[in-house]
């Protein structure tokens, strides 16, 4: 996850207002009607997020399972107050993606899988709060990938959390058909 700063202005509180902001090289999320600026991530964060996205996209494309989204793609998780979050990587199944009428703006649903890569400037509690936003909106699996500890925290619900070390295998085939990944492969340079 890229680090997010606290509240920046009361002027932007809705999805429409967020979408109308100028693209000034800043990335924003809207959390329960509160605009947050998300700062750029570091190199290690980018490498790990890209590696996971590459492994996921190759698998999803080969089996035609759905759509993989890159970082900064906004997903509408809640309305009134509005919440738009942007994971580092996301997956939406083909059946659900085919029902999206317009994907030129924010994706109007929660992804099946959301991935947050923890940055050195993140607090675990802030990233976990974001995880619970994903789960509350209907995301079936949230992966918190921690490059510092070389662990993956897999959340299927608030009380179904598995922590995997680099010598273990992530089994996500309940959400992405047949997708299993050795955790250590995410941290290879």
C-alpha positions as CSV (number, residue, x, y, z in Angstrom):
1,X,0.0,0.0,0.0
2,X,1.2,3.5,-0.8
3,X,1.2,5.7,2.3
4,X,-1.8,7.9,2.7
5,X,-1.9,11.2,4.4
6,X,-4.7,12.5,6.6
7,X,-7.7,14.5,5.5
8,X,-6.8,17.2,2.9
9,X,-10.0,19.1,2.2
10,X,-13.7,19.0,2.9
11,X,-14.5,20.1,-0.7
12,X,-14.3,16.5,-2.1
13,X,-16.7,14.1,-0.5
14,X,-18.3,12.2,-3.4
15,X,-17.3,9.8,-6.2
16,X,-18.3,12.4,-8.8
17,X,-16.2,15.1,-7.1
18,X,-13.2,12.7,-6.9
19,X,-13.5,11.8,-10.6
20,X,-13.6,15.6,-11.5
21,X,-10.3,16.3,-9.7
22,X,-7.5,17.4,-12.1
23,X,-4.8,14.8,-12.8
24,X,-1.9,16.6,-11.1
25,X,0.4,13.6,-10.6
26,X,-1.3,13.0,-7.3
27,X,-3.2,9.9,-6.4
28,X,-6.2,10.1,-4.1
29,X,-8.5,7.8,-2.3
30,X,-11.9,8.8,-0.8
31,X,-12.6,7.2,2.6
32,X,-16.1,7.6,4.0
33,X,-16.3,11.1,2.3
34,X,-12.8,12.1,3.3
35,X,-10.2,12.8,0.6
36,X,-6.8,11.3,1.2
37,X,-3.6,11.9,-0.8
38,X,-1.7,8.7,-1.4
39,X,2.1,9.2,-1.7
40,X,4.2,7.4,-4.3
41,X,5.7,4.0,-3.3
42,X,9.3,3.0,-3.1
43,X,11.2,0.7,-5.4
44,X,10.9,-2.5,-3.4
45,X,7.2,-1.9,-3.0
46,X,6.9,-1.5,-6.8
47,X,9.0,-4.6,-7.5
48,X,6.9,-6.8,-5.2
49,X,3.6,-5.4,-6.5
50,X,4.7,-5.9,-10.1
51,X,5.9,-9.5,-9.5
52,X,2.6,-10.5,-7.9
53,X,0.6,-8.7,-10.6
54,X,2.7,-10.5,-13.3
55,X,2.2,-13.9,-11.7
56,X,-1.5,-13.3,-11.3
57,X,-2.1,-11.8,-14.7
58,X,-0.3,-14.6,-16.5
59,X,-2.4,-17.2,-14.7
60,X,-5.7,-15.2,-15.2
61,X,-5.0,-14.6,-18.9
62,X,-4.0,-18.2,-19.6
63,X,-7.2,-19.5,-18.2
64,X,-9.4,-16.5,-19.2
65,X,-10.6,-16.1,-15.6
66,X,-11.3,-12.4,-15.6
67,X,-9.5,-9.1,-15.3
68,X,-6.4,-8.1,-13.3
69,X,-6.1,-4.4,-12.5
70,X,-2.9,-2.4,-11.8
71,X,-2.2,0.0,-8.9
72,X,-4.2,3.2,-8.7
73,X,-7.3,1.7,-10.2
74,X,-10.2,3.0,-8.1
75,X,-12.9,0.8,-6.8
76,X,-16.2,2.1,-5.4
77,X,-16.6,0.3,-2.1
78,X,-19.4,2.4,-0.4
79,X,-21.9,5.1,-1.1
80,X,-23.2,7.9,1.2
81,X,-20.6,8.5,2.5
82,X,-18.6,7.5,-0.5
83,X,-15.4,5.3,-0.4
84,X,-13.1,4.8,-3.4
85,X,-10.0,2.7,-2.6
86,X,-7.1,1.8,-4.9
87,X,-5.2,-1.5,-4.2
88,X,-1.8,-2.3,-5.5
89,X,-3.2,-5.2,-7.5
90,X,-6.8,-6.4,-8.0
91,X,-8.7,-9.3,-9.7
92,X,-12.3,-9.4,-10.8
93,X,-13.8,-12.6,-12.1
94,X,-15.0,-12.8,-15.7
95,X,-18.7,-13.1,-14.8
96,X,-18.5,-10.0,-12.6
97,X,-16.3,-8.0,-15.0
98,X,-18.7,-8.7,-17.9
99,X,-21.5,-7.0,-15.9
100,X,-19.6,-3.7,-15.7
101,X,-21.2,-1.3,-18.1
102,X,-18.6,1.5,-18.1
103,X,-15.0,0.9,-17.0
104,X,-13.7,4.3,-18.0
105,X,-14.3,5.7,-14.5
106,X,-13.9,4.0,-11.2
107,X,-14.9,0.3,-11.0
108,X,-18.4,0.2,-9.5
109,X,-17.8,-2.9,-7.3
110,X,-15.3,-4.5,-4.9
111,X,-12.8,-6.8,-6.5
112,X,-12.8,-10.5,-5.7
113,X,-9.1,-10.2,-4.7
114,X,-7.3,-7.1,-3.5
115,X,-3.6,-6.9,-2.8
116,X,-1.9,-4.3,-0.6
117,X,1.9,-4.3,-0.5
118,X,3.1,-2.8,2.8
119,X,5.5,0.1,2.5
120,X,8.1,1.1,5.1
121,X,6.2,4.2,5.9
122,X,2.9,2.3,6.5
123,X,1.6,1.3,9.9
124,X,0.2,-2.2,10.0
125,X,-3.0,-0.9,11.6
126,X,-3.7,1.6,8.8
127,X,-3.2,-1.2,6.2
128,X,-5.4,-3.5,8.2
129,X,-8.1,-0.8,8.3
130,X,-8.0,-0.7,4.6
131,X,-8.2,-4.5,4.5
132,X,-11.4,-4.4,6.5
133,X,-12.9,-1.8,4.1
134,X,-12.2,-4.3,1.2
135,X,-13.8,-7.2,3.1
136,X,-16.8,-5.2,4.2
137,X,-17.5,-4.2,0.6
138,X,-17.5,-7.9,-0.5
139,X,-13.9,-8.6,-1.5
140,X,-13.4,-12.4,-0.9
141,X,-9.6,-12.3,-0.3
142,X,-7.3,-9.5,0.7
143,X,-3.5,-10.1,0.6
144,X,-1.2,-8.0,2.7
145,X,2.2,-8.5,1.4
146,X,5.0,-7.5,3.7
147,X,8.4,-7.3,1.9
148,X,10.2,-6.5,5.2
149,X,9.2,-9.7,6.9
150,X,8.8,-11.7,3.6
151,X,5.3,-12.7,4.7
152,X,1.8,-12.7,3.2
153,X,-1.2,-12.1,5.4
154,X,-4.3,-13.6,3.7
155,X,-7.6,-12.3,5.0
156,X,-10.8,-14.0,3.9
157,X,-12.8,-12.4,6.8
158,X,-12.1,-10.6,10.0
159,X,-11.6,-13.9,11.8
160,X,-10.2,-16.0,9.0
161,X,-6.6,-14.7,8.6
162,X,-3.6,-16.9,7.6
163,X,0.0,-15.6,7.8
164,X,2.4,-17.3,5.4
165,X,6.1,-17.3,5.5
166,X,8.4,-17.4,2.5
167,X,8.7,-21.2,2.6
168,X,5.0,-21.7,2.3
169,X,2.5,-21.6,-0.5
170,X,-0.3,-19.1,-1.0
171,X,-3.4,-21.1,-2.0
172,X,-5.9,-18.6,-3.5
173,X,-7.7,-21.1,-5.7
174,X,-11.0,-20.5,-3.8
175,X,-11.0,-17.0,-5.4
176,X,-8.8,-17.3,-8.5
177,X,-9.3,-20.8,-10.0
178,X,-6.2,-23.0,-9.7
179,X,-4.0,-20.1,-8.5
180,X,-1.3,-21.2,-6.0
181,X,2.0,-19.3,-5.5
182,X,5.1,-19.9,-3.6
183,X,5.5,-16.9,-1.2
184,X,9.2,-16.7,-1.8
185,X,8.6,-16.1,-5.5
186,X,7.1,-12.7,-4.6
187,X,10.3,-11.5,-3.2
188,X,12.7,-12.6,-5.9
189,X,14.6,-9.6,-7.4
